[in-house]
Every structure is written in C-alpha cells, then in structure tokens.
Amino acid sequence: MKRIIIDYKKLTKDILKLLIEKYPDGYDNSDIISFKNLQGETIKAVELRDSDTIYLVKVGSQLEKTMDNLIDEEEEIVDDEIIDDEIIDDEIE
C-alpha cells in the first residue's frame, strides 16, 4: 500500500470528497496524528485510506476552508437542480 503525505493545496476533488466523507462534521484533535518528516519538522495530519493508498493530509485552517468551500459548492449544485426540477414540473402542469 502506498503512503502519501499531501498538502491541502494539492488535494484533488476525489481526495477532498474522501476527506469530507470520513470527517463530515470536521476533524478534532483526536483525529490528528503528529510525526517528524525527513527534515525534522513536526507535521500534523489526518489519515485517509482508499483501496491502495494511505493519505496523510496536512491539517490547518486552510484545509478546513477548502473542505467548507467544496461542501458549499455541492450544496449550490443540489439547490440549483431542485430549482430546475420545480420549474420543469410547473411547466408540465
């Protein structure tokens, strides 16, 4: 299994969706793991797993904003689809 440390800036939408699925209400201190990288810097991250990879996603305020933004975008899409369906239904009647 591959292990990848990833910064929020490099998250793909698929990884971000995995993150939101695992932590729908956000993560807390018990979800965060700390470790030292090769340069001796302390890294704080949350763990995500898919079928063949373990991702350690670095945490910080920007990660939370990125997660919130994707949730907002998806809610807007759902809201737009509901509005479109209502318009179509009204036209049929």
N, C-alpha and C positions, 0 to 999 in steps of 0.2 A: 504494500500500500504506500502510495506517495504521501509525503508530508510537505505542505507548502505554507510558508508564512507570507501573509498578504496584507498590504496596507489598504485602508478604505478607498484611497484614490484609484486603486487598480481593480476594484471589485467589478465583476461582470454582473449583469442583471440576474443571471441564474444563481450565482453565489449569494447575491443580495437577497433574492427570494428565499433561498435556503435559510439564511440568517433570520429573516422575518418569520419563517415557519417555525424555526426552533425557539425563537425568542419573541413571540407575538406581542408581549407586554414589555419588551425591553429586557436587558440583562441586568443582573445585580452583582455585587461583589463576590458572591459565592460561585458565579459562572466564570469569573475571570481567573486565568492562570498567569503566573509570572515566571519568567525564565530569563537567562542571560544568553545573548547572541554571541557570535564569534568575536565581536569587538568588545565584549564585556558589558554591554549596555543591557539594562533591565527592560524587558519587553513585557507588556501586558496584552493579553489576547483572549478571545473566546474561541472555543473549538467547534468546528462544523465537520460533519462527515457525510460523504456521499459514497457511492458504490466502490470507488477505487482510490479516493483521496481524503486525507485529513487536512483541513484548512485551519490554520491559526490566524484569525483575523485580528489585527491590532486594533485596540479599543481607544476611544477618546471621544470628545464632544462632536467631532466632525463625523464619526461613524454614526452616532445617534441621529444627527441631522440628515445624513444620507438615507438611513432607514426610514425616517419620517417622511422625507420627500417622495420616496417610492410608494409608500402607503398612500400618501395624498394623491399621487398620480393615478394609482389604481382605483381609488375611490371616485375620482373625477370621471374615469372611463366608465365605471359602473353607473354612475349618476347619469352620464350622457346617454348610455344605452337605455336606461329606464325612460328617460325623457323621449328618446326616439321611438321606443315601443309605444308609449302613450299617444304620441302624435299619429303613428300608423293606425292604432286602434280607433282613434277618434275619426280618422278619415274613412275607415271601413264602415262604420255605423251609419 
